[in-house]
Amino acid sequence: MGFFTEMFARPRPQDHQRYRAALALLHSMSNADRADIGIKPADFPRIAREMSTR
């Protein structure tokens, strides 16, 4: 049974880890930092996707 698990299990893509790190960075910013660069929490997923592909 272990063979089938290894055969069908896929490793997590690197982009996903970078996306999570970028999202954590955005959430850790203070409100003053967010206002300074002009982003809103609704923009976080889009910005994190852009950051993870670079």
mmCIF file of the N, C-alpha and C atoms, coordinates in Angstrom:
data_MODEL
# 
_entry.id   MODEL 
# 
loop_
_atom_site.group_PDB 
_atom_site.id 
_atom_site.type_symbol 
_atom_site.label_atom_id 
_atom_site.label_alt_id 
_atom_site.label_comp_id 
_atom_site.label_asym_id 
_atom_site.label_entity_id 
_atom_site.label_seq_id 
_atom_site.pdbx_PDB_ins_code 
_atom_site.Cartn_x 
_atom_site.Cartn_y 
_atom_site.Cartn_z 
_atom_site.occupancy 
_atom_site.B_iso_or_equiv 
_atom_site.pdbx_formal_charge 
_atom_site.auth_seq_id 
_atom_site.auth_comp_id 
_atom_site.auth_asym_id 
_atom_site.auth_atom_id 
_atom_site.pdbx_PDB_model_num 
ATOM 1   N N  . MET A 1 1  ? 0.806  -1.198 0.000  1.00 0.00 ? 1  MET A N  1 
ATOM 2   C CA . MET A 1 1  ? 0.000  0.000  0.000  1.00 0.00 ? 1  MET A CA 1 
ATOM 3   C C  . MET A 1 1  ? 0.850  1.263  0.000  1.00 0.00 ? 1  MET A C  1 
ATOM 4   N N  . GLY A 1 2  ? 2.018  1.195  0.610  1.00 0.00 ? 2  GLY A N  1 
ATOM 5   C CA . GLY A 1 2  ? 2.895  2.356  0.631  1.00 0.00 ? 2  GLY A CA 1 
ATOM 6   C C  . GLY A 1 2  ? 3.307  2.774  -0.763 1.00 0.00 ? 2  GLY A C  1 
ATOM 7   N N  . PHE A 1 3  ? 3.442  1.792  -1.665 1.00 0.00 ? 3  PHE A N  1 
ATOM 8   C CA . PHE A 1 3  ? 3.837  2.096  -3.035 1.00 0.00 ? 3  PHE A CA 1 
ATOM 9   C C  . PHE A 1 3  ? 2.804  2.993  -3.713 1.00 0.00 ? 3  PHE A C  1 
ATOM 10  N N  . PHE A 1 4  ? 1.524  2.653  -3.557 1.00 0.00 ? 4  PHE A N  1 
ATOM 11  C CA . PHE A 1 4  ? 0.470  3.443  -4.192 1.00 0.00 ? 4  PHE A CA 1 
ATOM 12  C C  . PHE A 1 4  ? 0.414  4.857  -3.615 1.00 0.00 ? 4  PHE A C  1 
ATOM 13  N N  . THR A 1 5  ? 0.632  4.970  -2.318 1.00 0.00 ? 5  THR A N  1 
ATOM 14  C CA . THR A 1 5  ? 0.630  6.298  -1.700 1.00 0.00 ? 5  THR A CA 1 
ATOM 15  C C  . THR A 1 5  ? 1.746  7.148  -2.275 1.00 0.00 ? 5  THR A C  1 
ATOM 16  N N  . GLU A 1 6  ? 2.940  6.570  -2.406 1.00 0.00 ? 6  GLU A N  1 
ATOM 17  C CA . GLU A 1 6  ? 4.071  7.311  -2.953 1.00 0.00 ? 6  GLU A CA 1 
ATOM 18  C C  . GLU A 1 6  ? 3.869  7.621  -4.432 1.00 0.00 ? 6  GLU A C  1 
ATOM 19  N N  . MET A 1 7  ? 3.209  6.723  -5.142 1.00 0.00 ? 7  MET A N  1 
ATOM 20  C CA . MET A 1 7  ? 3.013  6.922  -6.568 1.00 0.00 ? 7  MET A CA 1 
ATOM 21  C C  . MET A 1 7  ? 2.048  8.084  -6.841 1.00 0.00 ? 7  MET A C  1 
ATOM 22  N N  . PHE A 1 8  ? 1.016  8.223  -6.010 1.00 0.00 ? 8  PHE A N  1 
ATOM 23  C CA . PHE A 1 8  ? 0.003  9.239  -6.266 1.00 0.00 ? 8  PHE A CA 1 
ATOM 24  C C  . PHE A 1 8  ? 0.209  10.528 -5.476 1.00 0.00 ? 8  PHE A C  1 
ATOM 25  N N  . ALA A 1 9  ? 1.053  10.502 -4.478 1.00 0.00 ? 9  ALA A N  1 
ATOM 26  C CA . ALA A 1 9  ? 1.300  11.716 -3.691 1.00 0.00 ? 9  ALA A CA 1 
ATOM 27  C C  . ALA A 1 9  ? 2.232  12.636 -4.466 1.00 0.00 ? 9  ALA A C  1 
ATOM 28  N N  . ARG A 1 10 ? 1.873  13.894 -4.499 1.00 0.00 ? 10 ARG A N  1 
ATOM 29  C CA . ARG A 1 10 ? 2.712  14.869 -5.198 1.00 0.00 ? 10 ARG A CA 1 
ATOM 30  C C  . ARG A 1 10 ? 3.268  15.862 -4.191 1.00 0.00 ? 10 ARG A C  1 
ATOM 31  N N  . PRO A 1 11 ? 4.487  16.296 -4.387 1.00 0.00 ? 11 PRO A N  1 
ATOM 32  C CA . PRO A 1 11 ? 5.024  17.318 -3.482 1.00 0.00 ? 11 PRO A CA 1 
ATOM 33  C C  . PRO A 1 11 ? 4.331  18.657 -3.711 1.00 0.00 ? 11 PRO A C  1 
ATOM 34  N N  . ARG A 1 12 ? 4.321  19.465 -2.693 1.00 0.00 ? 12 ARG A N  1 
ATOM 35  C CA . ARG A 1 12 ? 3.700  20.794 -2.786 1.00 0.00 ? 12 ARG A CA 1 
ATOM 36  C C  . ARG A 1 12 ? 4.556  21.685 -3.680 1.00 0.00 ? 12 ARG A C  1 
ATOM 37  N N  . PRO A 1 13 ? 3.949  22.392 -4.614 1.00 0.00 ? 13 PRO A N  1 
ATOM 38  C CA . PRO A 1 13 ? 4.735  23.272 -5.485 1.00 0.00 ? 13 PRO A CA 1 
ATOM 39  C C  . PRO A 1 13 ? 5.421  24.378 -4.691 1.00 0.00 ? 13 PRO A C  1 
ATOM 40  N N  . GLN A 1 14 ? 6.571  24.815 -5.165 1.00 0.00 ? 14 GLN A N  1 
ATOM 41  C CA . GLN A 1 14 ? 7.323  25.863 -4.495 1.00 0.00 ? 14 GLN A CA 1 
ATOM 42  C C  . GLN A 1 14 ? 6.556  27.179 -4.504 1.00 0.00 ? 14 GLN A C  1 
ATOM 43  N N  . ASP A 1 15 ? 5.786  27.441 -5.551 1.00 0.00 ? 15 ASP A N  1 
ATOM 44  C CA . ASP A 1 15 ? 5.030  28.689 -5.622 1.00 0.00 ? 15 ASP A CA 1 
ATOM 45  C C  . ASP A 1 15 ? 4.059  28.821 -4.458 1.00 0.00 ? 15 ASP A C  1 
ATOM 46  N N  . HIS A 1 16 ? 3.506  27.686 -4.029 1.00 0.00 ? 16 HIS A N  1 
ATOM 47  C CA . HIS A 1 16 ? 2.550  27.728 -2.929 1.00 0.00 ? 16 HIS A CA 1 
ATOM 48  C C  . HIS A 1 16 ? 3.229  28.170 -1.630 1.00 0.00 ? 16 HIS A C  1 
ATOM 49  N N  . GLN A 1 17 ? 4.437  27.692 -1.395 1.00 0.00 ? 17 GLN A N  1 
ATOM 50  C CA . GLN A 1 17 ? 5.166  28.092 -0.193 1.00 0.00 ? 17 GLN A CA 1 
ATOM 51  C C  . GLN A 1 17 ? 5.541  29.563 -0.256 1.00 0.00 ? 17 GLN A C  1 
ATOM 52  N N  . ARG A 1 18 ? 5.953  30.021 -1.424 1.00 0.00 ? 18 ARG A N  1 
ATOM 53  C CA . ARG A 1 18 ? 6.286  31.442 -1.569 1.00 0.00 ? 18 ARG A CA 1 
ATOM 54  C C  . ARG A 1 18 ? 5.038  32.307 -1.412 1.00 0.00 ? 18 ARG A C  1 
ATOM 55  N N  . TYR A 1 19 ? 3.892  31.825 -1.905 1.00 0.00 ? 19 TYR A N  1 
ATOM 56  C CA . TYR A 1 19 ? 2.629  32.558 -1.756 1.00 0.00 ? 19 TYR A CA 1 
ATOM 57  C C  . TYR A 1 19 ? 2.270  32.706 -0.281 1.00 0.00 ? 19 TYR A C  1 
ATOM 58  N N  . ARG A 1 20 ? 2.397  31.621 0.473  1.00 0.00 ? 20 ARG A N  1 
ATOM 59  C CA . ARG A 1 20 ? 2.073  31.674 1.898  1.00 0.00 ? 20 ARG A CA 1 
ATOM 60  C C  . ARG A 1 20 ? 3.012  32.608 2.646  1.00 0.00 ? 20 ARG A C  1 
ATOM 61  N N  . ALA A 1 21 ? 4.293  32.610 2.268  1.00 0.00 ? 21 ALA A N  1 
ATOM 62  C CA . ALA A 1 21 ? 5.253  33.509 2.916  1.00 0.00 ? 21 ALA A CA 1 
ATOM 63  C C  . ALA A 1 21 ? 4.936  34.967 2.592  1.00 0.00 ? 21 ALA A C  1 
ATOM 64  N N  . ALA A 1 22 ? 4.581  35.242 1.346  1.00 0.00 ? 22 ALA A N  1 
ATOM 65  C CA . ALA A 1 22 ? 4.241  36.612 0.951  1.00 0.00 ? 22 ALA A CA 1 
ATOM 66  C C  . ALA A 1 22 ? 2.970  37.075 1.652  1.00 0.00 ? 22 ALA A C  1 
ATOM 67  N N  . LEU A 1 23 ? 1.998  36.184 1.769  1.00 0.00 ? 23 LEU A N  1 
ATOM 68  C CA . LEU A 1 23 ? 0.751  36.536 2.447  1.00 0.00 ? 23 LEU A CA 1 
ATOM 69  C C  . LEU A 1 23 ? 1.002  36.807 3.927  1.00 0.00 ? 23 LEU A C  1 
ATOM 70  N N  . ALA A 1 24 ? 1.860  36.010 4.552  1.00 0.00 ? 24 ALA A N  1 
ATOM 71  C CA . ALA A 1 24 ? 2.200  36.238 5.959  1.00 0.00 ? 24 ALA A CA 1 
ATOM 72  C C  . ALA A 1 24 ? 2.903  37.577 6.138  1.00 0.00 ? 24 ALA A C  1 
ATOM 73  N N  . LEU A 1 25 ? 3.769  37.924 5.194  1.00 0.00 ? 25 LEU A N  1 
ATOM 74  C CA . LEU A 1 25 ? 4.462  39.213 5.254  1.00 0.00 ? 25 LEU A CA 1 
ATOM 75  C C  . LEU A 1 25 ? 3.466  40.367 5.160  1.00 0.00 ? 25 LEU A C  1 
ATOM 76  N N  . LEU A 1 26 ? 2.514  40.258 4.255  1.00 0.00 ? 26 LEU A N  1 
ATOM 77  C CA . LEU A 1 26 ? 1.514  41.316 4.098  1.00 0.00 ? 26 LEU A CA 1 
ATOM 78  C C  . LEU A 1 26 ? 0.641  41.456 5.347  1.00 0.00 ? 26 LEU A C  1 
ATOM 79  N N  . HIS A 1 27 ? 0.285  40.329 5.954  1.00 0.00 ? 27 HIS A N  1 
ATOM 80  C CA . HIS A 1 27 ? -0.551 40.378 7.156  1.00 0.00 ? 27 HIS A CA 1 
ATOM 81  C C  . HIS A 1 27 ? 0.215  40.920 8.358  1.00 0.00 ? 27 HIS A C  1 
ATOM 82  N N  . SER A 1 28 ? 1.533  40.805 8.347  1.00 0.00 ? 28 SER A N  1 
ATOM 83  C CA . SER A 1 28 ? 2.317  41.267 9.492  1.00 0.00 ? 28 SER A CA 1 
ATOM 84  C C  . SER A 1 28 ? 2.584  42.770 9.456  1.00 0.00 ? 28 SER A C  1 
ATOM 85  N N  . MET A 1 29 ? 2.268  43.420 8.349  1.00 0.00 ? 29 MET A N  1 
ATOM 86  C CA . MET A 1 29 ? 2.495  44.860 8.242  1.00 0.00 ? 29 MET A CA 1 
ATOM 87  C C  . MET A 1 29 ? 1.514  45.629 9.128  1.00 0.00 ? 29 MET A C  1 
ATOM 88  N N  . SER A 1 30 ? 1.968  46.754 9.645  1.00 0.00 ? 30 SER A N  1 
ATOM 89  C CA . SER A 1 30 ? 1.082  47.592 10.457 1.00 0.00 ? 30 SER A CA 1 
ATOM 90  C C  . SER A 1 30 ? 0.153  48.391 9.545  1.00 0.00 ? 30 SER A C  1 
ATOM 91  N N  . ASN A 1 31 ? -0.878 48.948 10.134 1.00 0.00 ? 31 ASN A N  1 
ATOM 92  C CA . ASN A 1 31 ? -1.820 49.761 9.354  1.00 0.00 ? 31 ASN A CA 1 
ATOM 93  C C  . ASN A 1 31 ? -1.135 50.973 8.748  1.00 0.00 ? 31 ASN A C  1 
ATOM 94  N N  . ALA A 1 32 ? -0.176 51.552 9.468  1.00 0.00 ? 32 ALA A N  1 
ATOM 95  C CA . ALA A 1 32 ? 0.549  52.714 8.944  1.00 0.00 ? 32 ALA A CA 1 
ATOM 96  C C  . ALA A 1 32 ? 1.374  52.326 7.721  1.00 0.00 ? 32 ALA A C  1 
ATOM 97  N N  . ASP A 1 33 ? 2.016  51.138 7.767  1.00 0.00 ? 33 ASP A N  1 
ATOM 98  C CA . ASP A 1 33 ? 2.795  50.676 6.613  1.00 0.00 ? 33 ASP A CA 1 
ATOM 99  C C  . ASP A 1 33 ? 1.892  50.441 5.408  1.00 0.00 ? 33 ASP A C  1 
ATOM 100 N N  . ARG A 1 34 ? 0.746  49.843 5.652  1.00 0.00 ? 34 ARG A N  1 
ATOM 101 C CA . ARG A 1 34 ? -0.200 49.591 4.556  1.00 0.00 ? 34 ARG A CA 1 
ATOM 102 C C  . ARG A 1 34 ? -0.676 50.898 3.941  1.00 0.00 ? 34 ARG A C  1 
ATOM 103 N N  . ALA A 1 35 ? -0.994 51.874 4.780  1.00 0.00 ? 35 ALA A N  1 
ATOM 104 C CA . ALA A 1 35 ? -1.467 53.165 4.281  1.00 0.00 ? 35 ALA A CA 1 
ATOM 105 C C  . ALA A 1 35 ? -0.357 53.887 3.535  1.00 0.00 ? 35 ALA A C  1 
ATOM 106 N N  . ASP A 1 36 ? 0.881  53.701 3.981  1.00 0.00 ? 36 ASP A N  1 
ATOM 107 C CA . ASP A 1 36 ? 2.018  54.373 3.357  1.00 0.00 ? 36 ASP A CA 1 
ATOM 108 C C  . ASP A 1 36 ? 2.205  53.928 1.909  1.00 0.00 ? 36 ASP A C  1 
ATOM 109 N N  . ILE A 1 37 ? 2.028  52.632 1.647  1.00 0.00 ? 37 ILE A N  1 
ATOM 110 C CA . ILE A 1 37 ? 2.222  52.143 0.279  1.00 0.00 ? 37 ILE A CA 1 
ATOM 111 C C  . ILE A 1 37 ? 0.902  52.005 -0.479 1.00 0.00 ? 37 ILE A C  1 
ATOM 112 N N  . GLY A 1 38 ? -0.210 52.258 0.207  1.00 0.00 ? 38 GLY A N  1 
ATOM 113 C CA . GLY A 1 38 ? -1.503 52.320 -0.468 1.00 0.00 ? 38 GLY A CA 1 
ATOM 114 C C  . GLY A 1 38 ? -2.126 50.994 -0.830 1.00 0.00 ? 38 GLY A C  1 
ATOM 115 N N  . ILE A 1 39 ? -2.007 49.990 0.043  1.00 0.00 ? 39 ILE A N  1 
ATOM 116 C CA . ILE A 1 39 ? -2.683 48.718 -0.225 1.00 0.00 ? 39 ILE A CA 1 
ATOM 117 C C  . ILE A 1 39 ? -3.733 48.466 0.846  1.00 0.00 ? 39 ILE A C  1 
ATOM 118 N N  . LYS A 1 40 ? -4.736 47.688 0.484  1.00 0.00 ? 40 LYS A N  1 
ATOM 119 C CA . LYS A 1 40 ? -5.811 47.335 1.402  1.00 0.00 ? 40 LYS A CA 1 
ATOM 120 C C  . LYS A 1 40 ? -5.817 45.820 1.579  1.00 0.00 ? 40 LYS A C  1 
ATOM 121 N N  . PRO A 1 41 ? -6.335 45.330 2.705  1.00 0.00 ? 41 PRO A N  1 
ATOM 122 C CA . PRO A 1 41 ? -6.363 43.879 2.935  1.00 0.00 ? 41 PRO A CA 1 
ATOM 123 C C  . PRO A 1 41 ? -7.060 43.091 1.828  1.00 0.00 ? 41 PRO A C  1 
ATOM 124 N N  . ALA A 1 42 ? -7.999 43.692 1.129  1.00 0.00 ? 42 ALA A N  1 
ATOM 125 C CA . ALA A 1 42 ? -8.671 42.991 0.031  1.00 0.00 ? 42 ALA A CA 1 
ATOM 126 C C  . ALA A 1 42 ? -7.708 42.708 -1.122 1.00 0.00 ? 42 ALA A C  1 
ATOM 127 N N  . ASP A 1 43 ? -6.630 43.473 -1.215 1.00 0.00 ? 43 ASP A N  1 
ATOM 128 C CA . ASP A 1 43 ? -5.644 43.282 -2.281 1.00 0.00 ? 43 ASP A CA 1 
ATOM 129 C C  . ASP A 1 43 ? -4.589 42.235 -1.939 1.00 0.00 ? 43 ASP A C  1 
ATOM 130 N N  . PHE A 1 44 ? -4.556 41.747 -0.697 1.00 0.00 ? 44 PHE A N  1 
ATOM 131 C CA . PHE A 1 44 ? -3.484 40.852 -0.266 1.00 0.00 ? 44 PHE A CA 1 
ATOM 132 C C  . PHE A 1 44 ? -3.336 39.599 -1.135 1.00 0.00 ? 44 PHE A C  1 
ATOM 133 N N  . PRO A 1 45 ? -4.414 38.869 -1.448 1.00 0.00 ? 45 PRO A N  1 
ATOM 134 C CA . PRO A 1 45 ? -4.227 37.663 -2.269 1.00 0.00 ? 45 PRO A CA 1 
ATOM 135 C C  . PRO A 1 45 ? -3.625 37.957 -3.641 1.00 0.00 ? 45 PRO A C  1 
ATOM 136 N N  . ARG A 1 46 ? -4.076 39.026 -4.273 1.00 0.00 ? 46 ARG A N  1 
ATOM 137 C CA . ARG A 1 46 ? -3.535 39.372 -5.594 1.00 0.00 ? 46 ARG A CA 1 
ATOM 138 C C  . ARG A 1 46 ? -2.062 39.751 -5.495 1.00 0.00 ? 46 ARG A C  1 
ATOM 139 N N  . ILE A 1 47 ? -1.726 40.559 -4.517 1.00 0.00 ? 47 ILE A N  1 
ATOM 140 C CA . ILE A 1 47 ? -0.334 40.989 -4.353 1.00 0.00 ? 47 ILE A CA 1 
ATOM 141 C C  . ILE A 1 47 ? 0.550  39.799 -4.002 1.00 0.00 ? 47 ILE A C  1 
ATOM 142 N N  . ALA A 1 48 ? 0.070  38.902 -3.139 1.00 0.00 ? 48 ALA A N  1 
ATOM 143 C CA . ALA A 1 48 ? 0.852  37.722 -2.763 1.00 0.00 ? 48 ALA A CA 1 
ATOM 144 C C  . ALA A 1 48 ? 1.083  36.815 -3.968 1.00 0.00 ? 48 ALA A C  1 
ATOM 145 N N  . ARG A 1 49 ? 0.080  36.672 -4.845 1.00 0.00 ? 49 ARG A N  1 
ATOM 146 C CA . ARG A 1 49 ? 0.274  35.865 -6.060 1.00 0.00 ? 49 ARG A CA 1 
ATOM 147 C C  . ARG A 1 49 ? 1.347  36.479 -6.942 1.00 0.00 ? 49 ARG A C  1 
ATOM 148 N N  . GLU A 1 50 ? 1.312  37.810 -7.093 1.00 0.00 ? 50 GLU A N  1 
ATOM 149 C CA . GLU A 1 50 ? 2.322  38.479 -7.914 1.00 0.00 ? 50 GLU A CA 1 
ATOM 150 C C  . GLU A 1 50 ? 3.710  38.332 -7.302 1.00 0.00 ? 50 GLU A C  1 
ATOM 151 N N  . MET A 1 51 ? 3.792  38.432 -5.975 1.00 0.00 ? 51 MET A N  1 
ATOM 152 C CA . MET A 1 51 ? 5.088  38.299 -5.306 1.00 0.00 ? 51 MET A CA 1 
ATOM 153 C C  . MET A 1 51 ? 5.639  36.880 -5.438 1.00 0.00 ? 51 MET A C  1 
ATOM 154 N N  . SER A 1 52 ? 4.769  35.880 -5.410 1.00 0.00 ? 52 SER A N  1 
ATOM 155 C CA . SER A 1 52 ? 5.242  34.495 -5.442 1.00 0.00 ? 52 SER A CA 1 
ATOM 156 C C  . SER A 1 52 ? 5.735  34.073 -6.818 1.00 0.00 ? 52 SER A C  1 
ATOM 157 N N  . THR A 1 53 ? 5.282  34.740 -7.871 1.00 0.00 ? 53 THR A N  1 
ATOM 158 C CA . THR A 1 53 ? 5.730  34.352 -9.212 1.00 0.00 ? 53 THR A CA 1 
ATOM 159 C C  . THR A 1 53 ? 7.045  35.006 -9.591 1.00 0.00 ? 53 THR A C  1 
ATOM 160 N N  . ARG A 1 54 ? 7.450  36.025 -8.870 1.00 0.00 ? 54 ARG A N  1 
ATOM 161 C CA . ARG A 1 54 ? 8.706  36.717 -9.182 1.00 0.00 ? 54 ARG A CA 1 
ATOM 162 C C  . ARG A 1 54 ? 9.890  35.979 -8.649 1.00 0.00 ? 54 ARG A C  1 
# 
